[in-house]
Amino acid sequence: MTNFESLSGEQVGHLLDDFGVNLLVSKVHNTVKFLTTVFDFTALRSSTDYALLKHRDRLYQLHGDQTYAAHPLAALLPEAGVRGVGVELRLYQVDPDRAERRARQGGYEILQSTADKPHGLRECFVLDPDGYCWVPSIKIARGKIQSSKI
């Protein structure tokens, strides 16, 4: 098993493949807590500046605002308000009822409660501490909910 805490930035970068999600967050710890509590992400590496998490076979990165001082996105960050408006971070085959329940227990904001949607998914919309919208969903078959992997 890889000890992610001991890997260099270059070694972590070489692990990344296909499509990646890297969220710029105000407090890395708060988002790590949200993702591990609500969606069962695994924190592989975490500090005040950076976190590497895993959900199923996909790696996710979090960078603290302070790490982007010289990055071109820094000038676009809102001083206040939510981030990521217009982007949905969708987690397919993740039980939305369970995620909503855990989010409520953790004091996180539910933008939309769990519901069956006409596009064949049962889903809810949960906001993380920075306002990113996470959407867990499971397939609905002939009016019955199919089980999720969580």
Number of C-alpha atoms within 10 A of each C-alpha: 3 7 8 14 13 10 12 10 8 8 11 13 10 9 8 13 9 5 8 11 11 12 20 22 23 17 19 22 17 14 19 24 17 20 19 15 16 22 22 16 19 17 19 15 17 18 15 15 17 22 22 20 20 17 15 11 5 14 20 19 20 24 21 18 19 15 14 14 10 9 9 9 11 14 11 7 14 9 7 7 9 15 18 14 10 7 10 15 14 14 16 16 18 22 24 27 18 15 25 25 16 16 21 14 11 13 11 18 16 18 14 13 13 22 14 17 13 8 8 15 20 24 29 23 24 27 19 23 21 18 17 21 24 22 23 27 26 22 22 18 10 8 9 10 15 15 12 13 10 11
